[in-house]
Amino acid sequence: MNVKKLNKARNKIDKIDNNIFNLIKKRTTVVKYMLNLKEYKNQIVDQKRIKIILKNIKVKSIKNRIDPRITNRIWKSMIWSYVDFQRRHFKKK
């Protein structure tokens, strides 16, 4: 095992993780805004939209030669994490 190359690769992953973190921060801001637009708690989950998102991710994954199981799991996790976030922060109007 080449430790020097491994550390260099890990540094690249750390930089990518920082970019992902910043994108999650931006996404959270938009999700908070959207939550304020919702009048009822049952508006939080839109199954039709979730299916469309996951289908689009699968198509993009295949097109870009990324294992679709990986992207599907990541997006499902992200979607349901934000659903949980919205349920916890929903305020009746």
C-alpha positions as CSV (number, residue, x, y, z in Angstrom):
1,M,0.0,0.0,0.0
2,N,1.3,3.4,-1.0
3,V,0.5,5.6,2.1
4,K,1.5,8.8,0.3
5,K,-1.0,8.3,-2.5
6,L,-3.6,7.1,-0.1
7,N,-3.3,10.3,2.0
8,K,-3.4,12.4,-1.2
9,A,-6.6,10.7,-2.2
10,R,-8.0,11.2,1.3
11,N,-7.3,14.9,1.0
12,K,-9.2,15.0,-2.2
13,I,-12.2,13.3,-0.5
14,D,-12.0,15.9,2.3
15,K,-12.2,18.8,-0.2
16,I,-15.2,17.1,-1.9
17,D,-16.8,16.6,1.4
18,N,-16.5,20.3,2.2
19,N,-18.2,21.1,-1.1
20,I,-21.0,18.7,-0.4
21,F,-21.4,20.2,3.1
22,N,-21.8,23.7,1.6
23,L,-24.4,22.3,-0.9
24,I,-26.3,20.7,2.0
25,K,-26.3,24.1,3.8
26,K,-27.8,25.8,0.7
27,R,-30.3,23.0,0.2
28,T,-31.4,23.3,3.9
29,T,-32.0,27.0,3.4
30,V,-34.3,26.2,0.4
31,V,-36.1,23.5,2.4
32,K,-36.7,25.9,5.3
33,Y,-38.2,28.4,2.8
34,M,-40.4,25.7,1.3
35,L,-41.6,24.6,4.7
36,N,-42.9,28.1,5.4
37,L,-45.0,27.8,2.2
38,K,-46.7,24.7,3.4
39,E,-50.0,25.1,5.2
40,Y,-50.6,21.5,6.3
41,K,-48.3,18.8,7.6
42,N,-49.6,16.4,5.0
43,Q,-48.0,18.6,2.3
44,I,-44.5,17.7,3.5
45,V,-44.3,14.3,1.6
46,D,-45.0,14.3,-2.1
47,Q,-44.7,10.7,-3.3
48,K,-45.1,11.6,-6.9
49,R,-42.2,14.1,-6.8
50,I,-40.0,11.7,-4.9
51,K,-40.6,9.1,-7.6
52,I,-39.7,11.6,-10.3
53,I,-36.5,12.7,-8.5
54,L,-35.4,9.1,-8.0
55,K,-36.1,8.2,-11.6
56,N,-34.1,11.2,-12.8
57,I,-31.2,10.3,-10.5
58,K,-31.2,6.8,-11.9
59,V,-31.1,8.1,-15.5
60,K,-28.3,10.5,-14.7
61,S,-26.4,7.8,-12.8
62,I,-26.5,5.4,-15.7
63,K,-25.6,8.2,-18.2
64,N,-22.6,9.2,-16.1
65,R,-21.5,5.6,-15.3
66,I,-22.2,5.8,-11.6
67,D,-23.7,2.8,-9.8
68,P,-27.4,3.8,-9.5
69,R,-27.8,1.9,-6.3
70,I,-25.3,4.3,-4.7
71,T,-27.0,7.5,-5.9
72,N,-30.5,6.0,-5.1
73,R,-29.5,5.3,-1.5
74,I,-27.9,8.7,-1.1
75,W,-30.9,10.6,-2.5
76,K,-33.5,8.5,-0.5
77,S,-31.5,9.1,2.7
78,M,-31.3,12.9,1.9
79,I,-35.0,13.1,1.0
80,W,-36.2,11.3,4.1
81,S,-33.8,13.2,6.3
82,Y,-35.4,16.5,5.0
83,V,-38.9,15.0,5.5
84,D,-38.0,14.3,9.1
85,F,-36.5,17.8,9.4
86,Q,-39.7,19.4,8.0
87,R,-42.0,17.3,10.3
88,R,-40.0,18.4,13.3
89,H,-40.1,22.1,12.4
90,F,-43.6,22.3,11.0
91,K,-45.7,25.0,12.6
92,K,-49.4,25.2,12.2
93,K,-50.6,28.5,10.7
